[in-house]
Amino acid sequence: MTPQYLHTIKLVGDVKPGRDALINQQMKLALERVAFLPFGKLIDQWRWKVFSGEVTPANYTEAWWQLRGSTRAWRRRCRALEADFDPGAKAHIPGNIPYTRYFLSFILQFQFHRALCHGRGFSRPAARVLELRQRRSGQKFAAMLAVGESRPWQETLQKLTGTRDMDASAIVEYFAPLQEWLKEKNQGQKCGWTPEGLIRSNF
């Protein structure tokens, strides 16, 4: 939902479209969606290692922080004690609830959006499409949801997107304006991760 779309349905006042507005909207969404992906994958990575026996009760917490350090460069500020069982702080772990569903939903969200935009004949990047209220888009999406679990998910996905495979490239395409802006702002900066933590840019 872009600010322009919210304006068309009279939820917000007049908005001024432009690059700054687009970057602000994309940065907010990227912090919610893109930044989540490594963590979303990590939860079940840890669970699968436990189920396979690779991670044993003696090193539950140690393995947890190793994964967190490898995906987000996060580390515990004090010595991790196995008795603390830090993974249990995430309710999905003691509740034995798979987390992959959230990870995959974010990938599919952008793949669905791209497919609906292409189906409407939009040639612009998906991020610049103001809204998809047209009945045809809604009917196409509703038809996919109506199938439920009656058919293999690959068939259902193909009907909407034209492919039987999940494709995360739609995320890269959607956030292309933000990625270009970040390249401009970080030019000449040293950004990334070190064993000590985040190297911050100066913008």
C-alpha positions as CSV (number, residue, x, y, z in Angstrom):
1,M,0.0,0.0,0.0
2,T,1.6,3.2,-1.2
3,P,0.7,6.6,0.2
4,Q,-0.9,7.4,-3.2
5,Y,-3.1,4.4,-2.9
6,L,-4.2,5.3,0.6
7,H,-5.1,8.8,-0.7
8,T,-7.2,7.3,-3.5
9,I,-9.4,5.5,-0.9
10,K,-9.5,8.6,1.2
11,L,-7.6,7.3,4.2
12,V,-4.9,10.0,4.1
13,G,-4.8,13.5,2.7
14,D,-3.1,14.8,-0.4
15,V,0.4,13.3,-0.9
16,K,3.3,14.4,-3.0
17,P,4.6,11.6,-5.1
18,G,8.3,11.6,-5.9
19,R,11.5,9.8,-5.3
20,D,11.8,10.8,-1.6
21,A,8.3,9.5,-0.9
22,L,9.0,6.3,-2.7
23,I,12.3,5.7,-0.9
24,N,10.7,6.4,2.5
25,Q,7.9,3.9,1.8
26,Q,10.4,1.3,0.5
27,M,12.8,1.7,3.5
28,K,10.0,1.2,5.9
29,L,8.8,-1.9,4.1
30,A,12.3,-3.3,3.6
31,L,13.0,-3.0,7.4
32,E,9.8,-5.1,8.0
33,R,10.2,-7.6,5.2
34,V,13.8,-7.9,3.9
35,A,15.5,-7.6,7.4
36,F,13.2,-10.4,8.6
37,L,14.3,-13.0,6.1
38,P,17.6,-14.1,7.7
39,F,15.9,-14.4,11.1
40,G,12.9,-16.2,9.6
41,K,15.2,-18.8,8.1
42,L,17.3,-19.1,11.3
43,I,14.5,-20.3,13.5
44,D,13.9,-23.5,11.6
45,Q,17.5,-24.0,10.8
46,W,18.1,-24.3,14.5
47,R,15.0,-26.6,14.9
48,W,16.1,-28.9,12.0
49,K,19.6,-29.2,13.5
50,V,18.0,-30.2,16.8
51,F,15.7,-32.8,15.1
52,S,18.6,-34.3,13.2
53,G,20.8,-34.6,16.3
54,E,23.4,-32.2,15.0
55,V,22.6,-29.9,17.9
56,T,22.3,-31.7,21.2
57,P,20.8,-30.5,24.5
58,A,24.3,-29.8,25.8
59,N,24.8,-27.0,23.2
60,Y,21.3,-25.7,22.4
61,T,22.1,-22.1,23.4
62,E,25.6,-22.2,21.9
63,A,24.3,-23.3,18.5
64,W,21.6,-20.7,18.7
65,W,24.1,-17.9,19.1
66,Q,26.4,-19.3,16.4
67,L,23.5,-19.1,13.9
68,R,22.5,-15.6,15.0
69,G,26.1,-14.5,14.6
70,S,26.4,-16.0,11.1
71,T,23.2,-14.4,9.8
72,R,23.0,-11.1,11.5
73,A,26.3,-10.6,13.2
74,W,24.5,-10.6,16.6
75,R,26.1,-11.9,19.7
76,R,25.3,-12.1,23.4
77,R,26.7,-9.4,25.5
78,C,27.4,-11.8,28.3
79,R,28.6,-15.4,28.3
80,A,25.8,-17.7,27.1
81,L,24.8,-20.3,29.6
82,E,23.2,-23.5,28.4
83,A,20.8,-23.5,31.4
84,D,19.4,-20.2,30.1
85,F,18.0,-21.8,27.0
86,D,17.9,-18.6,25.0
87,P,16.1,-20.2,21.9
88,G,13.1,-20.7,24.2
89,A,12.6,-16.9,24.2
90,K,11.0,-17.3,20.8
91,A,7.6,-18.8,21.5
92,H,7.6,-20.9,18.3
93,I,10.4,-23.0,19.6
94,P,8.9,-24.3,22.9
95,G,5.6,-24.4,21.1
96,N,7.1,-26.6,18.3
97,I,5.6,-24.3,15.6
98,P,7.4,-24.3,12.2
99,Y,8.6,-20.9,11.2
100,T,9.3,-21.5,7.6
101,R,5.7,-20.4,6.8
102,Y,6.6,-16.8,7.6
103,F,9.8,-16.9,5.6
104,L,8.1,-18.3,2.6
105,S,5.1,-16.0,2.9
106,F,7.3,-12.9,2.4
107,I,8.9,-14.4,-0.7
108,L,5.5,-15.3,-2.1
109,Q,4.0,-12.0,-1.3
110,F,6.3,-10.2,-3.7
111,Q,6.0,-12.9,-6.3
112,F,2.2,-12.7,-6.2
113,H,2.4,-8.9,-6.5
114,R,4.7,-9.0,-9.5
115,A,2.5,-11.5,-11.2
116,L,-0.6,-9.4,-10.7
117,C,1.2,-6.3,-11.9
118,H,2.4,-8.1,-15.1
119,G,-1.1,-9.5,-15.6
120,R,-2.5,-5.9,-15.6
121,G,0.1,-5.0,-18.2
122,F,2.1,-2.6,-16.1
123,S,5.6,-2.1,-17.6
124,R,6.9,0.0,-14.7
125,P,8.6,-1.6,-11.7
126,A,6.2,-3.2,-9.4
127,A,7.1,-0.7,-6.6
128,R,5.7,2.2,-8.6
129,V,2.3,0.6,-9.3
130,L,-0.2,2.7,-7.3
131,E,-2.9,0.1,-6.8
132,L,-4.4,-3.2,-8.0
133,R,-8.1,-2.7,-7.3
134,Q,-9.3,-3.8,-10.7
135,R,-11.8,-6.7,-10.6
136,R,-9.6,-8.9,-12.9
137,S,-6.7,-8.9,-10.4
138,G,-9.0,-9.7,-7.5
139,Q,-10.7,-12.5,-9.4
140,K,-7.3,-14.0,-10.4
141,F,-6.1,-13.9,-6.8
142,A,-9.4,-15.2,-5.3
143,A,-9.3,-18.1,-7.8
144,M,-5.9,-19.2,-6.6
145,L,-7.0,-19.0,-2.9
146,A,-10.2,-20.9,-3.6
147,V,-8.2,-24.0,-4.6
148,G,-7.0,-24.4,-1.0
149,E,-5.2,-27.7,-0.4
150,S,-7.1,-29.5,-3.1
151,R,-4.2,-29.4,-5.6
152,P,-0.4,-29.4,-5.2
153,W,0.8,-26.0,-4.4
154,Q,3.1,-25.9,-7.5
155,E,0.0,-26.1,-9.8
156,T,-1.7,-23.4,-7.9
157,L,1.3,-21.2,-8.0
158,Q,1.7,-21.7,-11.7
159,K,-1.8,-20.6,-12.4
160,L,-1.1,-17.2,-10.8
161,T,2.5,-16.6,-11.6
162,G,3.2,-18.8,-14.7
163,T,5.9,-20.8,-12.9
164,R,5.9,-23.8,-10.5
165,D,8.9,-22.4,-8.6
166,M,9.1,-19.8,-5.8
167,D,11.2,-16.9,-7.0
168,A,12.7,-14.4,-4.6
169,S,13.9,-12.2,-7.5
170,A,10.6,-10.3,-7.3
171,I,11.9,-8.9,-4.0
172,V,15.0,-7.5,-5.7
173,E,12.9,-6.1,-8.5
174,Y,10.5,-4.5,-6.1
175,F,13.2,-2.8,-4.0
176,A,15.4,-1.7,-7.0
177,P,14.7,2.0,-6.4
178,L,15.8,1.6,-2.7
179,Q,18.9,-0.4,-3.7
180,E,19.9,2.3,-6.2
181,W,19.4,5.0,-3.6
182,L,21.5,3.0,-1.0
183,K,24.3,2.6,-3.6
184,E,24.4,6.4,-4.1
185,K,24.3,7.2,-0.4
186,N,27.0,4.6,0.5
187,Q,29.4,5.4,-2.3
188,G,32.8,5.7,-0.8
189,Q,31.6,4.3,2.5
190,K,32.8,1.0,4.0
191,C,29.6,-0.9,5.0
192,G,29.0,-4.4,6.2
193,W,29.8,-6.6,9.2
194,T,33.0,-7.3,11.2
195,P,33.5,-9.6,14.2
196,E,33.1,-6.6,16.3
197,G,29.7,-5.7,14.8
198,L,28.2,-3.3,12.3
199,I,30.3,-0.9,10.3
200,R,28.0,2.1,10.1
201,S,27.7,4.5,7.1
202,N,27.6,8.2,7.6
203,F,24.3,9.2,5.9
